Amino acid sequence: MSTPTPANETPRSPIGKVVFASLIGTAVEWYDFFLFGSAAALVFGEVFFGQIGGTTGTLYAFMTYALGFAARPLGGIVFGHFGDKVGRKTMLIVSLLMMGLATFAIGLLPTYAAIGVAAPILLVLCRLVQGFAVGGEWGGAVLMAAEHGDPERRGFWTSWPQAGVPLGNLMATGVLWVLAAVQSDADFLAWGWRVPFLLSAVLVLIGLWVRLTLTESPVFQEAKDELVDKQTEAQLPLMEVLRTYPREVLIAMGMRLAENISYYIFTVVVITYVTTYLEMDKGPVLRALLIGSAIQFFVIPAVGALSDRVGRRPIYLAGAVGVGVWTFVFFNLVDSRSDGQILLAVVVGLILHSLMYAPQSAFFSELFGTSVRYTGASVGYQLASVFAGALAPIIALKLLGDVSDGNTFAVGVYVAIASALTVVAVLLAKETRGSSLRHDRVLDKV
């Protein structure tokens, strides 16, 4: 029997239900997003870019992939604006619907052979919608968990939406791996790649069903009520963030660099490197990503809980330094062509990445005040993705160079530079563990 909510207390959903809704919705959206990345590495160069094929066709596919990141800051701004003015819950539902429709549409697109240049144009449009939706998803999912949970365990609660990322990758890679195991390369190229895109419709329906039953964030509702009591309205959230929290936005962007770049090296670039540069079958690397994502799914909440005990900064610093060093080892292991060493490279890389990604959601939530938290966290997070994750596959492919002799050392230097910048950003940030979310520089000025 549930306990009635006191008259003076904002109604709230149980934290377990909020966390599950954030997790399942985030997993669905990232399943869709990562599916595109894997398909870009495996088939899109041939299917949507005509007779180009080879590494050039894959490069074009990665450019299309990068466009999704370019749309993410705009999604973060738009969803953040309405998330800070209307509410977190509504924006989560809209973002999930947009992502689901765009992904399902990709599964139905005609190929270049069927309609010519219109095929990649339609692919680009769908990718832009995907990026726009993901730009709004992360902030809402994380804030619902952060603002419903208690400060002492915020790192743990907010790490579960982060765990939705490896879960989404796990589902996407799992479906591709099964299809690769039961289909010939010709069948996969002809029609098999469409199956996981069409399956996303089922996952979206499940995510919507869960999210529709949530209550609004109590912290957001209290801040909104305070504005009403003061007989004023919130200003444009983006302008308030830039006026009031510019340092925090830059810190968040810097903290994202090593985390975002290393992740796409370990999960997307590695597929192209193994299949194109090493000319190996895609099965071993997909299996390694499958196992690595499964392990990361459990590591992230554990690291999130640890950040509640020892702080966000020391764990984040360990992860930033770790990926900077490991990238050099990563490619040496992959170059062995050994299934076991490829697995080791991916698993350790994703564990080191988790040291940054797990505390990141709580860290970013705690940087910004309630009335602009959705916008601030989203803008800092998504702007960095344009310079980090969007360009990582393209830069890495350019640095690797000729397929006969991939320059993996140059890619290692690239990640090491990003790691150094992230270390600086973390050192400039204040420790936020256990702080209250009921703070707001914007409301203090009203």
C-alpha positions as CSV (number, residue, x, y, z in Angstrom):
1,M,0.0,0.0,0.0
2,S,1.5,3.3,-1.0
3,T,1.9,6.2,1.4
4,P,-0.1,9.3,0.5
5,T,1.9,12.4,-0.3
6,P,1.7,15.2,2.3
7,A,-0.1,18.3,1.1
8,N,3.1,20.4,1.3
9,E,5.3,17.9,-0.5
10,T,5.7,17.7,-4.3
11,P,4.5,14.3,-5.5
12,R,7.3,12.0,-6.8
13,S,7.6,8.6,-8.5
14,P,9.6,6.0,-6.6
15,I,13.3,6.4,-7.4
16,G,13.6,2.8,-8.7
17,K,10.8,3.4,-11.2
18,V,12.4,6.7,-12.3
19,V,15.8,5.0,-12.8
20,F,14.3,2.2,-14.8
21,A,12.4,4.6,-17.0
22,S,15.6,6.6,-17.6
23,L,17.6,3.5,-18.2
24,I,15.2,1.8,-20.7
25,G,14.5,5.0,-22.6
26,T,18.2,5.9,-22.9
27,A,19.1,2.3,-23.9
28,V,16.5,2.5,-26.7
29,E,17.7,5.8,-28.0
30,W,21.4,4.8,-27.9
31,Y,20.5,1.4,-29.5
32,D,19.2,3.5,-32.4
33,F,22.2,5.9,-32.4
34,F,24.9,3.2,-32.1
35,L,23.2,1.0,-34.7
36,F,23.8,3.8,-37.2
37,G,27.5,3.9,-36.3
38,S,28.0,0.1,-36.6
39,A,26.1,0.1,-39.9
40,A,28.2,3.0,-41.2
41,A,31.3,1.0,-40.5
42,L,29.9,-2.2,-42.1
43,V,27.5,-1.5,-44.9
44,F,26.4,2.1,-45.4
45,G,29.4,3.0,-47.6
46,E,28.3,0.4,-50.1
47,V,24.5,0.7,-49.7
48,F,24.1,4.5,-49.8
49,F,27.2,5.8,-51.6
50,G,27.0,4.1,-54.9
51,Q,30.1,2.5,-56.5
52,I,32.6,4.4,-54.3
53,G,32.9,1.6,-51.7
54,G,36.1,0.8,-49.8
55,T,37.6,3.2,-47.3
56,T,36.3,6.3,-49.2
57,G,32.7,5.0,-49.1
58,T,33.2,4.3,-45.4
59,L,34.6,7.8,-44.8
60,Y,31.5,9.3,-46.4
61,A,29.3,7.0,-44.2
62,F,31.2,8.3,-41.2
63,M,30.6,11.9,-42.3
64,T,26.9,11.2,-42.4
65,Y,27.3,9.6,-38.9
66,A,29.0,12.8,-37.7
67,L,26.1,14.9,-38.8
68,G,24.0,13.3,-36.0
69,F,26.5,14.8,-33.6
70,A,26.2,18.2,-35.3
71,A,22.5,18.2,-34.6
72,R,22.9,17.3,-31.0
73,P,23.7,20.7,-29.6
74,L,20.6,22.2,-31.3
75,G,18.6,19.3,-29.8
76,G,20.1,20.1,-26.4
77,I,19.2,23.8,-26.7
78,V,15.6,23.2,-27.8
79,F,14.8,20.4,-25.5
80,G,16.7,22.1,-22.7
81,H,14.7,25.3,-23.2
82,F,11.3,23.5,-22.9
83,G,12.7,21.1,-20.3
84,D,13.5,24.0,-18.1
85,K,10.3,25.9,-18.8
86,V,7.7,23.1,-19.3
87,G,9.2,20.1,-17.5
88,R,11.6,17.1,-17.8
89,K,9.0,14.4,-18.4
90,T,7.3,15.8,-21.5
91,M,10.7,16.3,-23.3
92,L,11.7,12.7,-22.5
93,I,8.6,11.4,-24.3
94,V,9.1,13.6,-27.3
95,S,12.7,12.8,-27.7
96,L,12.0,9.0,-27.6
97,L,9.3,9.3,-30.3
98,M,11.5,11.3,-32.6
99,M,14.4,8.9,-32.3
100,G,12.2,5.9,-32.9
101,L,10.5,7.3,-36.0
102,A,13.8,8.3,-37.6
103,T,15.4,4.9,-36.9
104,F,12.5,3.0,-38.3
105,A,12.5,5.1,-41.4
106,I,16.2,4.3,-42.0
107,G,15.2,0.6,-42.1
108,L,12.9,1.4,-45.0
109,L,15.1,3.7,-47.1
110,P,15.8,2.8,-50.7
111,T,19.5,2.2,-51.7
112,Y,21.7,4.3,-54.0
113,A,21.2,1.6,-56.7
114,A,17.4,2.2,-56.5
115,I,17.1,6.0,-56.3
116,G,20.6,7.4,-56.8
117,V,21.7,10.5,-54.9
118,A,18.3,10.8,-53.1
119,A,19.3,7.8,-51.0
120,P,22.2,9.4,-49.1
121,I,20.1,12.7,-48.8
122,L,17.3,10.8,-47.1
123,L,19.8,9.1,-44.9
124,V,21.3,12.4,-43.8
125,L,17.8,13.8,-42.9
126,C,17.1,10.7,-40.8
127,R,20.4,11.1,-39.1
128,L,19.8,14.7,-38.3
129,V,16.5,13.8,-36.6
130,Q,18.3,11.1,-34.6
131,G,21.0,13.6,-33.5
132,F,18.4,16.2,-32.6
133,A,16.5,13.7,-30.4
134,V,19.6,12.4,-28.7
135,G,20.6,15.9,-27.9
136,G,17.5,16.3,-25.7
137,E,17.5,12.8,-24.3
138,W,20.6,12.7,-22.1
139,G,19.8,15.8,-20.0
140,G,16.2,14.8,-19.3
141,A,17.0,11.2,-18.4
142,V,19.9,12.2,-16.1
143,L,18.0,15.0,-14.4
144,M,14.9,12.9,-13.7
145,A,17.1,10.4,-11.8
146,A,19.2,13.2,-10.1
147,E,16.3,15.3,-9.0
148,H,14.2,12.4,-7.7
149,G,17.1,10.7,-5.8
150,D,18.9,11.6,-2.5
151,P,22.2,13.5,-2.5
152,E,24.1,10.7,-0.7
153,R,23.5,8.2,-3.6
154,R,23.1,10.6,-6.5
155,G,26.2,9.2,-8.3
156,F,24.7,5.7,-8.1
157,W,21.2,6.7,-9.3
158,T,22.3,8.9,-12.1
159,S,24.8,6.3,-13.3
160,W,22.0,4.1,-14.5
161,P,20.9,6.3,-17.4
162,Q,24.6,6.2,-18.3
163,A,24.5,2.4,-18.2
164,G,21.7,2.7,-20.9
165,V,24.5,3.6,-23.3
166,P,26.4,0.3,-23.1
167,L,23.0,-1.5,-22.9
168,G,21.9,0.2,-26.2
169,N,25.3,-0.7,-27.7
170,L,24.9,-4.2,-26.4
171,M,21.6,-4.6,-28.1
172,A,22.7,-3.0,-31.3
173,T,25.9,-5.0,-31.5
174,G,24.1,-8.2,-30.4
175,V,21.5,-8.0,-33.2
176,L,24.3,-7.3,-35.8
177,W,26.4,-10.2,-34.4
178,V,23.5,-12.6,-34.6
179,L,22.7,-11.5,-38.2
180,A,26.4,-11.8,-39.2
181,A,26.4,-15.3,-37.8
182,V,23.3,-16.6,-39.6
183,Q,23.6,-14.7,-42.8
184,S,26.0,-14.5,-45.7
185,D,27.8,-11.2,-46.3
186,A,25.7,-10.8,-49.5
187,D,22.4,-11.2,-47.7
188,F,23.4,-8.9,-44.9
189,L,24.4,-6.3,-47.4
190,A,21.2,-6.8,-49.5
191,W,18.6,-6.7,-46.7
192,G,19.8,-8.1,-43.3
193,W,21.1,-4.7,-42.1
194,R,17.5,-3.4,-42.2
195,V,16.2,-5.8,-39.5
196,P,17.7,-4.1,-36.4
197,F,16.5,-0.7,-37.6
198,L,12.9,-2.0,-37.9
199,L,13.1,-3.8,-34.6
200,S,13.6,-0.4,-32.9
201,A,9.8,0.2,-33.1
202,V,9.2,-2.5,-30.4
203,L,11.8,-1.0,-28.1
204,V,10.4,2.5,-28.5
205,L,6.9,1.3,-27.5
206,I,8.3,-0.3,-24.3
207,G,10.2,2.9,-23.4
208,L,7.1,5.1,-24.0
209,W,4.9,2.9,-21.8
210,V,7.3,3.2,-18.9
211,R,8.0,7.0,-19.2
212,L,4.3,8.0,-19.5
213,T,3.7,6.7,-16.0
214,L,6.3,9.0,-14.3
215,T,5.6,12.1,-12.2
216,E,7.5,15.4,-12.9
217,S,10.8,16.1,-11.2
218,P,10.0,17.4,-7.7
219,V,13.1,19.7,-7.7
220,F,12.0,21.3,-11.0
221,Q,8.4,21.7,-9.8
222,E,9.5,23.4,-6.6
223,A,11.7,25.9,-8.6
224,K,8.7,26.5,-10.9
225,D,6.5,27.2,-8.0
226,E,9.0,29.6,-6.6
227,L,9.0,31.6,-9.8
228,V,5.2,31.8,-9.5
229,D,5.4,33.0,-5.9
230,K,7.8,35.7,-7.0
231,Q,5.4,36.6,-9.8
232,T,8.1,36.4,-12.5
233,E,8.9,34.1,-15.4
234,A,12.1,32.3,-16.3
235,Q,14.1,34.1,-18.9
236,L,15.5,32.3,-22.0
237,P,17.4,29.4,-20.4
238,L,20.2,29.4,-22.9
239,M,21.0,33.1,-22.4
240,E,20.8,32.6,-18.6
241,V,23.3,29.7,-18.8
242,L,25.8,31.8,-20.9
243,R,25.5,34.8,-18.5
244,T,25.5,32.9,-15.2
245,Y,27.3,29.6,-15.8
246,P,29.9,30.2,-18.6
247,R,32.7,28.6,-16.6
248,E,30.7,25.5,-15.9
249,V,29.8,25.0,-19.6
250,L,33.5,25.2,-20.6
251,I,34.5,22.8,-17.8
252,A,31.8,20.3,-18.9
253,M,32.9,20.5,-22.5
254,G,36.6,19.9,-21.5
255,M,35.6,17.0,-19.3
256,R,33.8,15.4,-22.3
257,L,36.8,15.3,-24.7
258,A,38.7,12.3,-23.6
259,E,35.6,10.4,-22.6
260,N,33.8,10.9,-25.9
261,I,36.7,10.5,-28.3
262,S,38.1,7.4,-26.6
263,Y,34.7,5.7,-26.6
264,Y,34.2,6.0,-30.3
265,I,37.8,4.8,-31.0
266,F,37.1,1.7,-28.8
267,T,33.7,1.0,-30.2
268,V,33.3,2.3,-33.8
269,V,36.7,2.9,-35.3
270,V,37.9,-0.5,-34.1
271,I,35.3,-2.1,-36.4
272,T,36.6,-0.4,-39.5
273,Y,40.2,-1.0,-38.4
274,V,39.7,-4.7,-37.9
275,T,37.6,-5.3,-41.1
276,T,39.4,-2.9,-43.5
277,Y,43.0,-2.4,-42.3
278,L,43.5,-5.9,-40.9
279,E,41.2,-7.5,-43.4
280,M,39.7,-9.8,-40.6
281,D,36.1,-11.1,-40.4
282,K,33.8,-8.8,-38.4
283,G,32.7,-11.6,-36.0
284,P,35.6,-11.4,-33.5
285,V,35.4,-7.6,-33.0
286,L,31.6,-7.6,-32.8
287,R,31.8,-10.4,-30.2
288,A,34.4,-8.3,-28.2
289,L,32.1,-5.3,-28.3
290,L,29.2,-7.4,-27.2
291,I,31.1,-8.8,-24.2
292,G,32.7,-5.4,-23.4
293,S,29.4,-3.6,-23.4
294,A,27.9,-6.3,-21.1
295,I,30.7,-5.8,-18.6
296,Q,30.5,-2.0,-18.9
297,F,26.8,-2.1,-18.1
298,F,27.6,-3.5,-14.6
299,V,30.8,-1.5,-14.1
300,I,29.1,1.9,-14.6
301,P,26.7,1.7,-11.6
302,A,29.5,0.3,-9.4
303,V,31.7,3.2,-10.3
304,G,28.8,5.6,-9.8
305,A,28.3,4.3,-6.3
306,L,32.1,4.6,-5.7
307,S,31.9,8.3,-6.7
308,D,29.4,8.8,-3.8
309,R,32.1,7.6,-1.4
310,V,35.4,9.0,-2.7
311,G,34.2,11.9,-4.9
312,R,33.7,12.6,-8.6
313,R,37.1,14.2,-9.4
314,P,39.6,11.5,-8.5
315,I,37.7,8.8,-10.4
316,Y,37.3,11.0,-13.4
317,L,41.0,11.9,-13.4
318,A,41.9,8.2,-13.3
319,G,39.7,7.5,-16.3
320,A,41.1,10.4,-18.3
321,V,44.7,9.4,-17.7
322,G,43.9,5.7,-18.3
323,V,42.4,6.1,-21.7
324,G,45.2,8.3,-22.8
325,V,47.7,5.6,-22.0
326,W,45.6,2.6,-23.0
327,T,44.9,3.7,-26.6
328,F,48.5,2.9,-27.5
329,V,48.2,-0.5,-25.9
330,F,44.8,-1.0,-27.4
331,F,46.0,-0.9,-31.0
332,N,49.0,-3.1,-30.2
333,L,46.6,-5.8,-28.9
334,V,44.2,-5.5,-31.9
335,D,47.2,-5.7,-34.3
336,S,47.9,-9.2,-32.9
337,R,44.7,-10.5,-34.7
338,S,44.1,-12.7,-31.7
339,D,40.5,-12.9,-30.6
340,G,41.5,-13.0,-27.0
341,Q,43.7,-9.9,-27.2
342,I,41.1,-8.0,-29.2
343,L,38.6,-8.8,-26.4
344,L,41.1,-7.6,-23.8
345,A,41.7,-4.4,-25.6
346,V,38.0,-3.6,-25.8
347,V,37.1,-4.6,-22.3
348,V,39.8,-2.7,-20.5
349,G,39.2,0.3,-22.8
350,L,35.5,0.4,-21.8
351,I,36.3,-0.1,-18.1
352,L,38.6,2.9,-18.2
353,H,36.0,4.9,-20.1
354,S,33.5,4.0,-17.4
355,L,35.6,5.8,-14.8
356,M,34.7,9.1,-16.6
357,Y,31.2,8.2,-17.8
358,A,29.7,6.9,-14.6
359,P,30.3,10.0,-12.4
360,Q,29.7,12.4,-15.3
361,S,25.9,12.6,-15.0
362,A,26.0,13.5,-11.3
363,F,28.9,15.9,-11.8
364,F,27.2,17.8,-14.6
365,S,23.9,17.9,-12.8
366,E,25.5,19.4,-9.8
367,L,27.2,22.2,-11.8
368,F,24.1,24.0,-12.8
369,G,21.1,25.6,-11.0
370,T,17.6,24.1,-11.2
371,S,16.0,26.7,-13.5
372,V,18.6,26.2,-16.2
373,R,20.0,22.7,-15.3
374,Y,18.5,20.9,-18.3
375,T,19.9,23.5,-20.7
376,G,23.3,23.9,-19.0
377,A,24.0,20.2,-18.7
378,S,22.8,19.5,-22.2
379,V,24.7,22.3,-23.9
380,G,27.9,21.4,-22.1
381,Y,27.5,17.8,-22.9
382,Q,26.3,18.1,-26.5
383,L,28.6,20.9,-27.7
384,A,31.6,18.8,-26.8
385,S,30.2,15.9,-28.8
386,V,30.5,17.9,-32.0
387,F,34.3,18.4,-31.5
388,A,34.8,15.0,-29.9
389,G,32.6,12.0,-30.9
390,A,31.4,13.5,-34.2
391,L,34.9,14.0,-35.5
392,A,36.7,11.1,-33.8
393,P,36.0,8.4,-36.5
394,I,36.8,10.9,-39.3
395,I,40.0,12.1,-37.7
396,A,41.1,8.6,-36.7
397,L,40.5,7.3,-40.2
398,K,42.5,10.2,-41.6
399,L,45.3,9.6,-39.1
400,L,45.4,5.9,-39.9
401,G,46.0,6.7,-43.5
402,D,46.7,4.0,-46.1
403,V,45.1,0.6,-45.5
404,S,48.4,-1.1,-46.1
405,D,50.1,0.5,-43.0
406,G,47.7,2.1,-40.5
407,N,49.3,4.7,-38.4
408,T,47.9,3.7,-35.0
409,F,50.5,5.7,-33.1
410,A,49.0,8.9,-34.5
411,V,45.6,7.9,-33.2
412,G,47.1,7.2,-29.8
413,V,48.6,10.8,-29.7
414,Y,45.2,12.2,-30.7
415,V,43.5,10.5,-27.7
416,A,46.4,11.5,-25.4
417,I,46.0,15.2,-26.3
418,A,42.3,14.9,-25.5
419,S,43.1,13.3,-22.2
420,A,45.4,16.1,-21.2
421,L,42.7,18.7,-21.9
422,T,40.2,16.7,-19.9
423,V,42.6,16.4,-17.0
424,V,42.9,20.2,-17.0
425,A,39.1,20.7,-17.0
426,V,38.6,18.3,-14.1
427,L,41.3,20.0,-12.1
428,L,39.5,23.3,-12.6
429,A,36.2,21.9,-11.5
430,K,35.1,21.8,-7.8
431,E,34.2,18.6,-6.1
432,T,30.4,18.4,-6.0
433,R,29.8,15.0,-4.3
434,G,26.8,15.2,-1.9
435,S,25.9,18.8,-2.7
436,S,22.2,19.9,-2.8
437,L,20.5,20.4,-6.2
438,R,18.3,23.0,-4.6
439,H,20.6,25.9,-5.7
440,D,20.1,28.4,-8.4
441,R,22.1,31.6,-9.2
442,V,19.4,32.7,-11.6
443,L,16.6,32.5,-9.0
444,D,18.8,34.2,-6.4
445,K,19.0,37.3,-8.7
446,V,15.2,37.5,-9.1
